[in-house]
Amino acid sequence: MHAADLCQKASMTTQQPEWLNKNEYPFESKFINQNGYQQHYIDEGSGDPIVFVHGTPSWSFDFRHVIKELALSNRCIALDHMGFGLSDKKPDYDYSLTNHIANLTRLIELLNLKDIVLVLHDFGGPIGLEYALQNLSTIKKIVVMNSWIGSSENEPEFQKMKKILKSPLLPFLYLRMNFSPKYLLPQSFGSKQLNKSIKSQFIKPFPSKKERYGMLAFAKSLLNDQDFFESQLQRSEKLASKPILLIWGLKDKFAGETYLRRFQKLFQENTTVTLKEAGHFPQEEEPNAVTKAILDFVAVI
């Protein structure tokens, strides 16, 4: 059986949840079996592939506006990391960065994707960049939105966050209070407020404690994986030949201009689009500007 047929067969076994706003997210759900767990993804349009890799507490939903437009000219693939969106969320799952990277790699290999444009946001940055570092021949271009490369140990923003990450209350906040989508997500926006109905699409994937371990693992990763992030910076020259587009919300409280400047310094042949009123989620806050920037970037031969 063809690999794509395996994915299609798996997708028949799982229904989209009733809470999903299908007007906002009108895509067909597909699933890949990842070592016995079901990982959700969408695969829209045709043409050269664009692969979207999200962060936390988001999922493929937050790329929906961009995908609706880009799928008119390109094949758009967006996965939900394990523990997020419509993918499986098991308390005992291995939510390490290593495993997320392996899942992304298997999906790309299963779909036999080549000449990929990677679109990376938040934790999608280190996950997608590691895939690129290990699979240079499959990558055509890279888009990074409000993410990071290298250690953040000396950054003031990280030092403030570190106090929360080290707190014994962290598991309570994430597992009991659903802290990340309910409180951190709205606070991460710039001038635009997060609409309540849209906010619900980020909260409802995590209805109870047992579905929230993926978010907690990402929070712990910020504390424990700084050496890994630094190792990516040390290997970043491997990506120097790849065109890179940097799209940055300048009102980001978590990964602001300091993080943008680091990417600009590492990749001096970059294209940068800054959005003065956007915060951490430019694809959600200013989707038209983000879509145009990616379309223009992809169109350059």
NUVOLO-757034 format. One record per residue (C-alpha): chain; residue in three letters; residue number from 1; x, y, z. Coordinates in steps of 0.1 Angstrom, whole numbers. Layout:
// NUVOLO-757034
NODE   kolro   kolnu   volum      px      py      pz
NODE       A     Ala     NUM       X       Y       Z
...
//
This chain:
// NUVOLO-757034
NODE   kolro   kolnu   volum      px      py      pz
NODE       A     Met       1       0       0       0
NODE       A     His       2      13      35      -9
NODE       A     Ala       3      24      57      21
NODE       A     Ala       4      -3      83      13
NODE       A     Asp       5     -29      56      13
NODE       A     Leu       6     -18      45      48
NODE       A     Cys       7     -24      81      60
NODE       A     Gln       8     -58      83      43
NODE       A     Lys       9     -68      49      58
NODE       A     Ala      10     -58      61      93
NODE       A     Ser      11     -78      93      88
NODE       A     Met      12    -110      74      84
NODE       A     Thr      13    -109      61     120
NODE       A     Thr      14    -111      95     138
NODE       A     Gln      15    -138     121     135
NODE       A     Gln      16    -132     159     139
NODE       A     Pro      17    -145     170     173
NODE       A     Glu      18    -178     188     177
NODE       A     Trp      19    -162     219     191
NODE       A     Leu      20    -141     225     160
NODE       A     Asn      21    -152     256     140
NODE       A     Lys      22    -152     242     105
NODE       A     Asn      23    -159     276      90
NODE       A     Glu      24    -126     288     103
NODE       A     Tyr      25    -108     255      97
NODE       A     Pro      26    -124     239      66
NODE       A     Phe      27     -97     213      61
NODE       A     Glu      28     -98     175      58
NODE       A     Ser      29     -82     158      87
NODE       A     Lys      30     -55     132      81
NODE       A     Phe      31     -36     110     105
NODE       A     Ile      32      -3      92     105
NODE       A     Asn      33       4      64     129
NODE       A     Gln      34      35      74     149
NODE       A     Asn      35      46      42     168
NODE       A     Gly      36      11      34     179
NODE       A     Tyr      37      -1      70     184
NODE       A     Gln      38     -23      90     160
NODE       A     Gln      39      -8     123     148
NODE       A     His      40     -31     147     130
NODE       A     Tyr      41     -21     168     100
NODE       A     Ile      42     -37     186      70
NODE       A     Asp      43     -25     184      34
NODE       A     Glu      44     -42     211      12
NODE       A     Gly      45     -36     222     -24
NODE       A     Ser      46     -10     211     -49
NODE       A     Gly      47      24     223     -61
NODE       A     Asp      48      57     229     -43
NODE       A     Pro      49      53     219      -7
NODE       A     Ile      50      51     243      23
NODE       A     Val      51      54     226      57
NODE       A     Phe      52      41     245      87
NODE       A     Val      53      54     237     122
NODE       A     His      54      36     252     151
NODE       A     Gly      55      46     260     187
NODE       A     Thr      56      27     261     220
NODE       A     Pro      57      -1     262     230
NODE       A     Ser      58     -11     262     194
NODE       A     Trp      59     -18     237     166
NODE       A     Ser      60     -23     238     128
NODE       A     Phe      61     -54     260     134
NODE       A     Asp      62     -33     291     139
NODE       A     Phe      63     -19     288     103
NODE       A     Arg      64     -55     285      88
NODE       A     His      65     -57     320      72
NODE       A     Val      66     -23     316      56
NODE       A     Ile      67     -30     281      43
NODE       A     Lys      68     -63     291      28
NODE       A     Glu      69     -45     315       5
NODE       A     Leu      70     -12     296      -1
NODE       A     Ala      71     -30     263      -9
NODE       A     Leu      72     -43     280     -41
NODE       A     Ser      73      -7     278     -55
NODE       A     Asn      74      12     254     -33
NODE       A     Arg      75       8     221     -14
NODE       A     Cys      76       4     231      23
NODE       A     Ile      77      11     205      50
NODE       A     Ala      78       6     214      87
NODE       A     Leu      79       9     188     115
NODE       A     Asp      80      -2     190     151
NODE       A     His      81      25     179     174
NODE       A     Met      82      17     150     197
NODE       A     Gly      83      -2     165     227
NODE       A     Phe      84     -17     193     207
NODE       A     Gly      85     -46     201     184
NODE       A     Leu      86     -63     169     171
NODE       A     Ser      87     -33     146     177
NODE       A     Asp      88     -32     120     205
NODE       A     Lys      89     -26     134     240
NODE       A     Lys      90     -15     107     264
NODE       A     Pro      91       0     115     299
NODE       A     Asp      92      27      89     295
NODE       A     Tyr      93      38     100     260
NODE       A     Asp      94      75     110     253
NODE       A     Tyr      95      70     148     246
NODE       A     Ser      96     107     155     242
NODE       A     Leu      97     120     177     214
NODE       A     Thr      98     139     147     200
NODE       A     Asn      99     106     128     196
NODE       A     His     100      88     158     181
NODE       A     Ile     101     117     162     156
NODE       A     Ala     102     115     124     147
NODE       A     Asn     103      77     127     142
NODE       A     Leu     104      81     156     118
NODE       A     Thr     105     109     137      99
NODE       A     Arg     106      87     106      95
NODE       A     Leu     107      58     126      82
NODE       A     Ile     108      79     144      56
NODE       A     Glu     109      95     111      46
NODE       A     Leu     110      61      94      44
NODE       A     Leu     111      48     121      21
NODE       A     Asn     112      80     120       1
NODE       A     Leu     113      84     158       2
NODE       A     Lys     114     113     176     -16
NODE       A     Asp     115     122     212     -22
NODE       A     Ile     116     103     222      10
NODE       A     Val     117      96     257      23
NODE       A     Leu     118      95     254      61
NODE       A     Val     119      73     278      80
NODE       A     Leu     120      83     278     117
NODE       A     His     121      68     295     147
NODE       A     Asp     122      77     295     184
NODE       A     Phe     123      88     259     193
NODE       A     Gly     124      83     251     156
NODE       A     Gly     125     116     270     152
NODE       A     Pro     126     140     246     170
NODE       A     Ile     127     120     215     159
NODE       A     Gly     128     119     226     122
NODE       A     Leu     129     155     239     122
NODE       A     Glu     130     168     206     136
NODE       A     Tyr     131     150     188     108
NODE       A     Ala     132     166     212      83
NODE       A     Leu     133     201     208      98
NODE       A     Gln     134     197     170      95
NODE       A     Asn     135     181     170      60
NODE       A     Leu     136     196     200      41
NODE       A     Ser     137     190     184       7
NODE       A     Thr     138     152     185      11
NODE       A     Ile     139     150     222      21
NODE       A     Lys     140     145     250      -4
NODE       A     Lys     141     137     280      19
NODE       A     Ile     142     129     287      55
NODE       A     Val     143     104     311      71
NODE       A     Val     144     108     319     108
NODE       A     Met     145      82     338     129
NODE       A     Asn     146      88     349     165
NODE       A     Ser     147     110     320     175
NODE       A     Trp     148     146     315     188
NODE       A     Ile     149     179     299     180
NODE       A     Gly     150     207     295     206
NODE       A     Ser     151     206     297     243
NODE       A     Ser     152     184     324     259
NODE       A     Glu     153     200     321     293
NODE       A     Asn     154     213     357     293
NODE       A     Glu     155     182     373     278
NODE       A     Pro     156     161     395     302
NODE       A     Glu     157     128     380     289
NODE       A     Phe     158     140     345     296
NODE       A     Gln     159     152     354     331
NODE       A     Lys     160     118     367     340
NODE       A     Met     161     102     336     326
NODE       A     Lys     162     127     313     344
NODE       A     Lys     163     112     321     378
NODE       A     Ile     164      79     307     367
NODE       A     Leu     165      95     277     349
NODE       A     Lys     166     114     268     381
NODE       A     Ser     167      84     272     404
NODE       A     Pro     168      69     240     420
NODE       A     Leu     169      35     255     410
NODE       A     Leu     170      43     250     372
NODE       A     Pro     171      26     216     369
NODE       A     Phe     172      -4     229     388
NODE       A     Leu     173      -7     259     365
NODE       A     Tyr     174      -4     239     333
NODE       A     Leu     175     -23     207     343
NODE       A     Arg     176     -50     221     366
NODE       A     Met     177     -55     256     354
NODE       A     Asn     178     -48     251     316
NODE       A     Phe     179     -25     282     321
NODE       A     Ser     180      -9     283     287
NODE       A     Pro     181     -40     288     263
NODE       A     Lys     182     -62     305     289
NODE       A     Tyr     183     -37     331     302
NODE       A     Leu     184      -4     331     283
NODE       A     Leu     185     -18     330     248
NODE       A     Pro     186     -40     362     252
NODE       A     Gln     187     -11     380     269
NODE       A     Ser     188      12     372     240
NODE       A     Phe     189      -8     393     216
NODE       A     Gly     190       2     429     206
NODE       A     Ser     191     -23     456     199
NODE       A     Lys     192     -50     432     188
NODE       A     Gln     193     -70     413     213
NODE       A     Leu     194     -77     376     209
NODE       A     Asn     195    -113     370     199
NODE       A     Lys     196    -132     348     225
NODE       A     Ser     197    -145     324     199
NODE       A     Ile     198    -111     319     184
NODE       A     Lys     199     -95     316     219
NODE       A     Ser     200    -119     287     225
NODE       A     Gln     201    -103     268     196
NODE       A     Phe     202     -70     269     215
NODE       A     Ile     203     -85     260     248
NODE       A     Lys     204    -108     231     238
NODE       A     Pro     205     -81     207     226
NODE       A     Phe     206     -71     205     263
NODE       A     Pro     207    -103     197     282
NODE       A     Ser     208     -87     180     312
NODE       A     Lys     209     -54     174     331
NODE       A     Lys     210     -46     142     311
NODE       A     Glu     211     -45     161     278
NODE       A     Arg     212     -21     189     290
NODE       A     Tyr     213      12     171     294
NODE       A     Gly     214      24     182     260
NODE       A     Met     215      22     218     269
NODE       A     Leu     216      39     212     303
NODE       A     Ala     217      67     194     285
NODE       A     Phe     218      74     224     262
NODE       A     Ala     219      75     247     293
NODE       A     Lys     220     100     223     309
NODE       A     Ser     221     120     222     277
NODE       A     Leu     222     126     260     279
NODE       A     Leu     223     143     254     312
NODE       A     Asn     224     161     221     304
NODE       A     Asp     225     170     223     267
NODE       A     Gln     226     190     255     265
NODE       A     Asp     227     222     235     256
NODE       A     Phe     228     203     220     227
NODE       A     Phe     229     192     254     214
NODE       A     Glu     230     228     266     217
NODE       A     Ser     231     240     236     197
NODE       A     Gln     232     217     247     168
NODE       A     Leu     233     233     281     168
NODE       A     Gln     234     267     265     166
NODE       A     Arg     235     257     245     136
NODE       A     Ser     236     236     272     119
NODE       A     Glu     237     263     279      93
NODE       A     Lys     238     250     248      75
NODE       A     Leu     239     218     267      67
NODE       A     Ala     240     236     298      53
NODE       A     Ser     241     229     288      17
NODE       A     Lys     242     192     286      23
NODE       A     Pro     243     170     318      17
NODE       A     Ile     244     154     328      49
NODE       A     Leu     245     124     350      56
NODE       A     Leu     246     120     365      91
NODE       A     Ile     247      85     377     100
NODE       A     Trp     248      84     393     134
NODE       A     Gly     249      58     408     156
NODE       A     Leu     250      77     436     174
NODE       A     Lys     251      53     437     204
NODE       A     Asp     252      62     401     214
NODE       A     Lys     253      68     400     252
NODE       A     Phe     254      85     365     249
NODE       A     Ala     255     106     365     217
NODE       A     Gly     256     110     401     207
NODE       A     Glu     257     135     421     187
NODE       A     Thr     258     166     406     205
NODE       A     Tyr     259     157     372     191
NODE       A     Leu     260     150     387     156
NODE       A     Arg     261     185     404     156
NODE       A     Arg     262     201     371     164
NODE       A     Phe     263     186     355     134
NODE       A     Gln     264     195     385     113
NODE       A     Lys     265     231     383     124
NODE       A     Leu     266     234     346     117
NODE       A     Phe     267     216     348      83
NODE       A     Gln     268     228     381      68
NODE       A     Glu     269     212     373      34
NODE       A     Asn     270     178     373      50
NODE       A     Thr     271     145     391      41
NODE       A     Thr     272     128     406      71
NODE       A     Val     273      92     417      76
NODE       A     Thr     274      85     435     109
NODE       A     Leu     275      49     440     121
NODE       A     Lys     276      49     469     146
NODE       A     Glu     277      15     461     162
NODE       A     Ala     278      17     423     163
NODE       A     Gly     279      29     402     192
NODE       A     His     280      40     366     194
NODE       A     Phe     281      14     353     169
NODE       A     Pro     282      17     374     137
NODE       A     Gln     283      -1     347     117
NODE       A     Glu     284     -31     351     139
NODE       A     Glu     285     -29     389     145
NODE       A     Glu     286     -20     401     110
NODE       A     Pro     287     -27     371      87
NODE       A     Asn     288     -29     392      55
NODE       A     Ala     289       5     407      60
NODE       A     Val     290      20     373      68
NODE       A     Thr     291       4     357      38
NODE       A     Lys     292      16     383      14
NODE       A     Ala     293      52     381      28
NODE       A     Ile     294      53     343      24
NODE       A     Leu     295      37     345     -11
NODE       A     Asp     296      63     370     -22
NODE       A     Phe     297      91     350      -7
NODE       A     Val     298      80     317     -22
NODE       A     Ala     299      76     334     -57
NODE       A     Val     300     112     344     -58
NODE       A     Ile     301     132     319     -79
//
